[in-house]
Amino acid sequence: MTICGQHGKHHLYFSTVLVFTVLAVIFTTALTAAGLSGNQNRNYKSEPRKIKFELRLASYQKVEGWEIGYIPGPPKTPVWISPEVAITNSDIARAWPQPDANGFVVGFMLTEEGSLELARLTKSHIGENVAIMVDGQVYSAPKIMDEITGGRALIHGKFTEAEAGALAKGIMMK
């Protein structure tokens, strides 16, 4: 489903912002589960490290040739993950710490190629799931509700400025 025609540019903008807000909440959940949220007692300023970020198609039903992963939390939920990676760190053009009402967030912009790939993936797989993976672990597999265009998103998580900066640097390490 493509947003166009009678809905106009305002609806397209609102839909894009809404979809990226949903992704931001999912990223926050994934980062918290990975021990990367601002609620941890880590000193990210002195411990920057590469963070492996991936998006892959996923299914809650077994798919031959796909690997099984588990979404954390009681109970651990099995999910089958495509071997094909759709989006990685290399698709992120820029990441930066950004202040918000609760501290800091991490903003990021996909490369032109990454934006096009995310739009293609989401347009052709509406109603299916996408696995959000951090450091090789599946932390969420939400359903794709609509095509995602625009190439920008925020990762929320009550970060300090140093934590948001270290997380942005970790995502940018290729």
C-alpha positions, 0 to 999 in steps of 0.5 A: 500500500502506497500513501499518495493521491487524496491523502496529500503530503501532510498524510504522507509526512504524518504516516512516515513520522508515525512509522519511525516513532514505532521503530524508535520504540522498538529500537529502545526495547532492543537496546534496553534488552542488549544492555545499551540503554541509558538505564544501565550503569555503564560509562559509554564515554570511556567504553565506545564499542562497535554495535552491530545493527541489522534488520532482517525479514522474520516469521513466527512460523517455521521457514525452511532455510531460516535460522531460529532466534528467540525474542527475550523475555518470559517466555522466550518467543521463537522467531525464524530469521531470514539469512538475508540482511536488509539493513546494517550499520553500513546503511547508516549515513550519520548518527548523532546525540540529540537532546529531548525532553527526557535527556538525549536520544540518538538520531540517525539518517540512512544512506540513499541506498539504505533508505531505498532498501528500507522502502523496498523491503517494507513496501513488498512485505506489508503484513510480514515481520521484520527482525530488529537485531542488535549484536546478533541477537533478536530483540523484536520482530514487529509487523510491517504496517506500511511502507517506510520512506524518509530515511530518518529515525530516532532511538529513544532511551533516557540516555545521558549525552555521553551515552547517546554519543557513544551509542551513535559512535558505535552504530557508525563504526563500520 
